[in-house]
Amino acid sequence: MPNDIVEGVGDDIDENVDFTQTREQIVQFMRDNPKISASGIGKRMGLETRAVQAHIQTLKQSGVIGRVGPAMGGHWTIKPPKKGKTASAAGEKNSNGENSR
């Protein structure tokens, strides 16, 4: 993958998913704000909501992300790194805002 935004995320999922820069940015927005909408992502990225929804659908079908709850009031989940990967390799931070490990 081109950068570490989604490094380690979904290592054991569909290997055919194409992690374009756009999809990496979408995952990062979801990681930063799990309640963000497709419309909110689109506004921040300068994309139409429908384009964001298409990327989200691909990410959901490949198992990279999931949705818990309804469209309004729910939140996004990001599949954790494959077992054996450290949280810091996936760019995760501990409660102090520091990289884990």
MDAnalysis code that builds the backbone (N, CA, C; Angstrom):
import MDAnalysis as mda
import numpy as np

u = mda.Universe.empty(303, n_residues=101, atom_resindex=np.repeat(np.arange(101), 3), trajectory=True)
u.add_TopologyAttr("name", ["N", "CA", "C"] * 101)
u.add_TopologyAttr("resid", np.arange(1, 102))
u.add_TopologyAttr("resname", ["MET", "PRO", "ASN", "ASP", "ILE", "VAL", "GLU", "GLY", "VAL", "GLY", "ASP", "ASP", "ILE", "ASP", "GLU", "ASN", "VAL", "ASP", "PHE", "THR", "GLN", "THR", "ARG", "GLU", "GLN", "ILE", "VAL", "GLN", "PHE", "MET", "ARG", "ASP", "ASN", "PRO", "LYS", "ILE", "SER", "ALA", "SER", "GLY", "ILE", "GLY", "LYS", "ARG", "MET", "GLY", "LEU", "GLU", "THR", "ARG", "ALA", "VAL", "GLN", "ALA", "HIS", "ILE", "GLN", "THR", "LEU", "LYS", "GLN", "SER", "GLY", "VAL", "ILE", "GLY", "ARG", "VAL", "GLY", "PRO", "ALA", "MET", "GLY", "GLY", "HIS", "TRP", "THR", "ILE", "LYS", "PRO", "PRO", "LYS", "LYS", "GLY", "LYS", "THR", "ALA", "SER", "ALA", "ALA", "GLY", "GLU", "LYS", "ASN", "SER", "ASN", "GLY", "GLU", "ASN", "SER", "ARG"])
u.atoms.positions = np.array([
    [0.833, -1.177, 0.000],
    [0.000, 0.000, 0.000],
    [0.879, 1.242, 0.000],
    [0.408, 2.284, -0.658],
    [1.240, 3.463, -0.827],
    [1.665, 4.152, 0.454],
    [0.851, 4.149, 1.501],
    [1.266, 4.784, 2.745],
    [0.725, 4.022, 3.929],
    [0.976, 4.535, 5.128],
    [0.641, 3.770, 6.318],
    [-0.747, 4.060, 6.878],
    [-1.589, 4.785, 6.161],
    [-2.929, 5.082, 6.665],
    [-3.678, 3.791, 6.968],
    [-3.603, 2.832, 6.079],
    [-4.337, 1.585, 6.295],
    [-3.388, 0.396, 6.391],
    [-2.135, 0.644, 6.703],
    [-1.162, -0.433, 6.808],
    [-1.626, -1.443, 7.848],
    [-1.689, -2.688, 7.462],
    [-2.078, -3.753, 8.372],
    [-3.577, -3.955, 8.463],
    [-4.365, -2.989, 8.004],
    [-5.812, -3.136, 8.060],
    [-6.243, -4.107, 6.980],
    [-6.985, -5.098, 7.382],
    [-7.544, -6.038, 6.427],
    [-6.536, -6.923, 5.735],
    [-5.421, -7.237, 6.384],
    [-4.426, -8.095, 5.755],
    [-4.988, -9.464, 5.376],
    [-6.015, -9.902, 6.107],
    [-6.560, -11.224, 5.849],
    [-7.927, -11.166, 5.171],
    [-8.210, -10.076, 4.450],
    [-9.479, -9.953, 3.746],
    [-9.257, -10.094, 2.256],
    [-10.276, -9.783, 1.496],
    [-10.231, -9.895, 0.042],
    [-8.987, -9.210, -0.514],
    [-8.104, -9.986, -1.091],
    [-6.845, -9.443, -1.602],
    [-7.035, -8.649, -2.884],
    [-8.237, -8.716, -3.473],
    [-8.482, -8.021, -4.725],
    [-8.936, -6.582, -4.540],
    [-9.175, -6.174, -3.288],
    [-9.609, -4.795, -3.067],
    [-8.469, -3.853, -3.443],
    [-8.810, -2.831, -4.208],
    [-7.824, -1.871, -4.693],
    [-7.777, -0.699, -3.725],
    [-6.691, -0.584, -2.957],
    [-6.557, 0.514, -2.006],
    [-6.009, 1.734, -2.713],
    [-6.923, 2.442, -3.362],
    [-6.539, 3.687, -3.998],
    [-6.324, 4.737, -2.914],
    [-5.715, 5.818, -3.287],
    [-5.509, 6.912, -2.336],
    [-6.859, 7.401, -1.812],
    [-7.861, 7.420, -2.667],
    [-9.194, 7.860, -2.250],
    [-9.746, 6.952, -1.161],
    [-9.639, 5.645, -1.334],
    [-10.150, 4.718, -0.328],
    [-9.356, 4.808, 0.966],
    [-8.065, 5.016, 0.858],
    [-7.252, 5.195, 2.063],
    [-7.697, 6.430, 2.828],
    [-7.991, 7.513, 2.111],
    [-8.448, 8.740, 2.762],
    [-9.812, 8.525, 3.425],
    [-10.693, 7.789, 2.763],
    [-12.004, 7.502, 3.334],
    [-11.851, 6.734, 4.637],
    [-11.008, 5.711, 4.637],
    [-10.771, 4.931, 5.859],
    [-10.196, 5.828, 6.956],
    [-9.302, 6.728, 6.602],
    [-8.725, 7.632, 7.598],
    [-9.790, 8.554, 8.188],
    [-10.660, 9.096, 7.347],
    [-11.748, 9.940, 7.860],
    [-12.625, 9.147, 8.818],
    [-12.914, 7.898, 8.487],
    [-13.741, 7.046, 9.354],
    [-13.030, 6.728, 10.660],
    [-11.730, 6.535, 10.589],
    [-10.944, 6.266, 11.800],
    [-10.940, 7.504, 12.704],
    [-10.787, 8.673, 12.104],
    [-10.756, 9.927, 12.859],
    [-12.120, 10.289, 13.446],
    [-13.189, 9.963, 12.727],
    [-14.547, 10.299, 13.157],
    [-15.483, 9.172, 12.730],
    [-15.673, 8.150, 13.574],
    [-16.501, 7.000, 13.211],
    [-17.955, 7.335, 12.883],
    [-18.423, 8.519, 13.234],
    [-19.809, 8.893, 12.955],
    [-19.948, 9.733, 11.685],
    [-18.877, 9.932, 10.960],
    [-18.911, 10.765, 9.756],
    [-19.802, 10.125, 8.690],
    [-20.492, 10.968, 7.940],
    [-21.371, 10.491, 6.870],
    [-20.623, 10.474, 5.533],
    [-21.201, 9.777, 4.566],
    [-20.634, 9.778, 3.212],
    [-20.633, 11.199, 2.665],
    [-21.680, 11.951, 2.966],
    [-21.762, 13.341, 2.533],
    [-20.646, 14.173, 3.159],
    [-20.394, 13.960, 4.461],
    [-19.331, 14.682, 5.150],
    [-17.962, 14.362, 4.583],
    [-17.750, 13.089, 4.254],
    [-16.478, 12.690, 3.633],
    [-16.340, 13.365, 2.275],
    [-17.425, 13.324, 1.495],
    [-17.405, 13.929, 0.164],
    [-17.071, 15.409, 0.201],
    [-17.666, 16.122, 1.150],
    [-17.394, 17.561, 1.266],
    [-15.930, 17.815, 1.585],
    [-15.338, 17.010, 2.464],
    [-13.944, 17.204, 2.850],
    [-12.975, 16.816, 1.733],
    [-13.405, 15.869, 0.891],
    [-12.525, 15.389, -0.175],
    [-12.807, 16.044, -1.524],
    [-13.888, 16.797, -1.612],
    [-14.254, 17.409, -2.888],
    [-14.850, 16.403, -3.861],
    [-15.556, 15.405, -3.324],
    [-16.179, 14.369, -4.156],
    [-17.688, 14.399, -3.988],
    [-18.391, 13.930, -4.993],
    [-19.837, 13.765, -4.891],
    [-20.133, 12.666, -3.878],
    [-21.228, 12.816, -3.156],
    [-21.637, 11.813, -2.164],
    [-21.753, 10.440, -2.800],
    [-22.309, 10.351, -3.993],
    [-22.492, 9.065, -4.665],
    [-21.147, 8.379, -4.928],
    [-20.136, 9.145, -5.274],
    [-18.808, 8.557, -5.504],
    [-18.255, 7.976, -4.206],
    [-18.426, 8.704, -3.112],
    [-17.973, 8.217, -1.805],
    [-18.738, 6.942, -1.443],
    [-20.051, 6.937, -1.677],
    [-20.864, 5.764, -1.372],
    [-20.391, 4.535, -2.155],
    [-19.986, 4.733, -3.391],
    [-19.482, 3.616, -4.203],
    [-18.188, 3.061, -3.597],
    [-17.292, 3.931, -3.163],
    [-16.055, 3.481, -2.516],
    [-16.365, 2.768, -1.207],
    [-17.305, 3.314, -0.440],
    [-17.695, 2.696, 0.828],
    [-18.255, 1.300, 0.583],
    [-19.075, 1.157, -0.441],
    [-19.645, -0.154, -0.759],
    [-18.537, -1.171, -1.057],
    [-17.538, -0.765, -1.815],
    [-16.412, -1.652, -2.113],
    [-15.664, -2.029, -0.839],
    [-15.412, -1.049, 0.019],
    [-14.712, -1.306, 1.280],
    [-15.526, -2.230, 2.186],
    [-16.844, -2.055, 2.216],
    [-17.703, -2.921, 3.030],
    [-17.717, -4.347, 2.472],
    [-17.866, -4.483, 1.160],
    [-17.910, -5.812, 0.543],
    [-16.606, -6.573, 0.723],
    [-15.503, -5.861, 0.790],
    [-14.208, -6.520, 0.951],
    [-13.870, -6.776, 2.418],
    [-14.697, -6.254, 3.333],
    [-14.494, -6.515, 4.746],
    [-13.562, -5.555, 5.453],
    [-13.179, -4.469, 4.806],
    [-12.274, -3.507, 5.423],
    [-13.006, -2.685, 6.471],
    [-14.252, -2.307, 6.169],
    [-15.044, -1.502, 7.088],
    [-16.391, -2.161, 7.329],
    [-17.069, -1.709, 8.354],
    [-18.415, -2.172, 8.641],
    [-19.211, -1.019, 9.218],
    [-20.504, -1.205, 9.270],
    [-21.384, -0.180, 9.828],
    [-22.157, -0.796, 10.981],
    [-22.162, -0.123, 12.127],
    [-22.913, -0.557, 13.291],
    [-24.038, 0.450, 13.488],
    [-25.262, -0.025, 13.492],
    [-26.400, 0.856, 13.694],
    [-26.904, 1.443, 12.392],
    [-27.903, 2.313, 12.507],
    [-28.538, 2.896, 11.328],
    [-27.670, 3.956, 10.662],
    [-28.113, 4.373, 9.474],
    [-27.378, 5.406, 8.734],
    [-27.236, 6.680, 9.570],
    [-28.301, 7.054, 10.254],
    [-28.223, 8.216, 11.143],
    [-28.136, 7.700, 12.573],
    [-27.042, 7.991, 13.236],
    [-26.871, 7.555, 14.615],
    [-25.953, 6.361, 14.775],
    [-25.556, 5.738, 13.682],
    [-24.641, 4.607, 13.744],
    [-23.200, 5.071, 13.650],
    [-22.293, 4.113, 13.516],
    [-20.879, 4.467, 13.367],
    [-20.147, 3.425, 12.530],
    [-19.014, 3.842, 11.998],
    [-18.169, 2.976, 11.177],
    [-17.218, 2.185, 12.057],
    [-16.913, 0.983, 11.638],
    [-15.871, 0.185, 12.287],
    [-14.826, -0.151, 11.234],
    [-13.587, -0.155, 11.651],
    [-12.467, -0.509, 10.779],
    [-11.959, -1.858, 11.241],
    [-11.824, -2.797, 10.311],
    [-11.339, -4.121, 10.677],
    [-9.931, -3.992, 11.256],
    [-9.699, -4.600, 12.426],
    [-8.366, -4.498, 13.034],
    [-7.321, -5.228, 12.197],
    [-6.049, -4.876, 12.413],
    [-4.974, -5.550, 11.689],
    [-4.985, -7.050, 11.976],
    [-4.447, -7.791, 11.037],
    [-4.305, -9.234, 11.197],
    [-3.505, -9.534, 12.460],
    [-3.856, -10.607, 13.142],
    [-3.164, -10.983, 14.377],
    [-1.658, -11.048, 14.128],
    [-0.900, -10.528, 15.080],
    [0.553, -10.517, 14.941],
    [1.081, -9.160, 14.530],
    [0.178, -8.296, 14.016],
    [0.586, -6.933, 13.672],
    [0.411, -6.060, 14.905],
    [1.267, -5.091, 15.081],
    [1.126, -4.195, 16.220],
    [0.166, -3.078, 15.870],
    [-0.446, -2.487, 16.880],
    [-1.366, -1.376, 16.656],
    [-0.642, -0.200, 16.018],
    [0.616, 0.008, 16.386],
    [1.348, 1.132, 15.816],
    [1.589, 0.942, 14.329],
    [1.693, -0.300, 13.885],
    [1.865, -0.549, 12.462],
    [0.633, -0.115, 11.690],
    [-0.522, -0.113, 12.356],
    [-1.756, 0.311, 11.714],
    [-2.043, 1.781, 11.973],
    [-1.135, 2.462, 12.640],
    [-1.300, 3.878, 12.899],
    [-2.229, 4.164, 14.060],
    [-2.522, 3.170, 14.880],
    [-3.425, 3.352, 16.015],
    [-2.672, 4.028, 17.150],
    [-3.401, 4.792, 17.918],
    [-2.810, 5.510, 19.041],
    [-3.451, 5.039, 20.334],
    [-2.678, 5.103, 21.432],
    [-3.230, 4.744, 22.734],
    [-3.972, 5.949, 23.314],
    [-4.485, 5.832, 24.535],
    [-5.279, 6.891, 25.137],
    [-4.477, 8.183, 25.370],
    [-3.150, 8.094, 25.378],
    [-2.301, 9.283, 25.538],
    [-2.002, 9.956, 24.217],
    [-2.535, 9.412, 23.102],
    [-2.278, 9.989, 21.796],
    [-0.953, 9.578, 21.209],
    [-0.310, 8.579, 21.825],
    [0.973, 8.106, 21.329],
    [0.772, 6.789, 20.600],
    [1.679, 6.493, 19.681],
    [1.607, 5.208, 19.001],
    [1.744, 4.091, 20.021],
    [0.892, 3.082, 19.874],
    [1.003, 1.911, 20.745],
    [2.265, 1.150, 20.355],
    [3.053, 0.773, 21.301],
    [4.311, 0.040, 21.108],
    [5.349, 0.850, 20.432],
])
